Amino acid sequence: YTGIKPIITIYHWDIPQVLDDEYGGFLSTRVIEDYRNYAKLCFEEFGEKVDTWITFNEPYVYSVAGYDSGNKAMGRCSKWVNSKCVAGDSSTEPYLVSHNLLLAHAAAVEVFRNCDKISKDAKIGIVLSPFWFEPYDIDSQADKEAVERALSTYIG
């Protein structure tokens, strides 16, 4: 024992190819139940050994870079956004994927809270990659309100 405490990230942009081929992965609501089952398997298998769990790594980046600009996995976007993309719809897919990711996150948290193998002190969360904003003019109320709106958009 080295004192190192493991942290498990359940999903880090690694959807099984078969799920992407079968129904489009996170483009489909079908992924929510599959993700719930996968999370349950992870909790039951490793719950007694792990106290810190991450459902998703950077869902915003996955959704936007993967389904809007197409410059990261899954590489989907509209041609008008990136001429290298061969499939995708930048006007809808990032929103569908984000929605399904958040529903899958909620499903995993529900399973986590009801799993007997998880210790009462264990934690679960999601890794966000927000932008940070500061007012251009620190004395401007309008700038401060703009910062609040921007931060609310990115980190809630």
N, C-alpha and C positions, 0 to 999 in steps of 0.2 A: 504494500500500500504506500503510495507516494504522496497522498494528501490532495491529489488532483481530483476535482469533482467534475464528472462528465456533464455536458449540456447537449441535449439532443435537439437538432433542427429537423423536424419531420419532413419539411419540403423546402428544398433549395434548388428550384428550377429543374427538377429531375423527374418529370412525369414519365411513367412507363410508356414506351412507344405504342404498345397495343391499345392503350386508352386514347391516345391521340388519334391513332388510325381508326379505332372503332367509332368514336363519337366526338372527336375534336377536343378532348381533354377539358380544360377549363373554359372552353367556349360553351360547354353544355352543362346543364344542371345535373346531369347524371353523375358528374364527377364528385358531387357533394357526398353522396352515399358511399362511393368507393373510398374517398378520402377519410370519411368517418370510420370505415372498417379498418383502413390502414392505420389510422391513429390508435384505434382500440387495440389492434395487434401490438403496436409499439408500446403502449401503456401496460398491457398485460405482460409482455415479454421483459421489459426493462424498468417497469415502474418501481420496483423495490430497490433499484440501484441508482436511479436518476431523480434528482430533486428539481431540476430546471429544464423546462421544455419550451421550445419555440415552434409554433405551428407553421409559420411561413417566414422566409427571409425576403425582405424588400418587395412586398406585393405591388407597390406603385411602379417600381423599376421593371418588374416582370411584366406588368400589364402594358405600360407605355412603351418601353423599349422592345418588348416582344411582339406587341400587337398594334402599335401605332407607327413608330418609326422603323420597326423591323430590323434594328441593328443588334439585337440580342435574341437569344432563344425565346420564342419560337420562330422568329424571323418573318413574321407576317405583317403586312401593311398594304395600303393602297398604292398603286403605281404613282399617283400624284404626290405622294409623300416621299417615296424612295423608289427610284426606277429599277432597283435590283430585286424588289419584292415580286414574287410570282403569284402570291395568293394573299388574301386578307382584305379587310375593310376597316380602315383607320377611323372611320366615323362611328362605328358601333362596337367592334371587337374589344377595344381596351375597357369599355364600360361593362360589357358582358363578363369578361374575365375578372375584372375587379369585383363585381357583384358576386360571382360564384366563389372567388377566393375568400371573401368575407363570410359568406354563408358556410363554407367549408371550415373556416377558422372557428365560427360559432359552434358548429357541430362537434368539432374536436374538443373544444372547451367543455361542452356538455358531457361528452364521454369521459374526459379527464376528471371532472367533478364527481362522477358516479362510479369511478373505477376503484375497486377494493385494493388493487395492487399499488396505488399511488399513496405516498405518505401524506399526512395532513399538513405538513410544512412545505410540500412541493409547490412550485410556481409554474404557471404557463403564461405565455405571452406571444407577441408578434414583433418582429424586427421591422421598424419603419426606417425609411431613409429620407427624412424631410429636408426641405430647403429652409434656411433661416433668413429672416428679414429684419432690417433695422430701418427706422425712419430716415429719409434723406435729410430732413430738417427736424431736429429733435424738439424744436419749439412749435412745430406745426401739428395742430390737432388732426387735420386731414391726413397727414403722413402717418400719424400714430394709428388712426383708424384703418388706413390702408394696410399697415403692418398686421393689425389684428385680423383683418379679413384674409390676408395671405396666409398667416399662420393657421387660422381656422381651416382653410382649404387643405393645407398639407398635413397638419397634425391634429386637427380636431379641436 
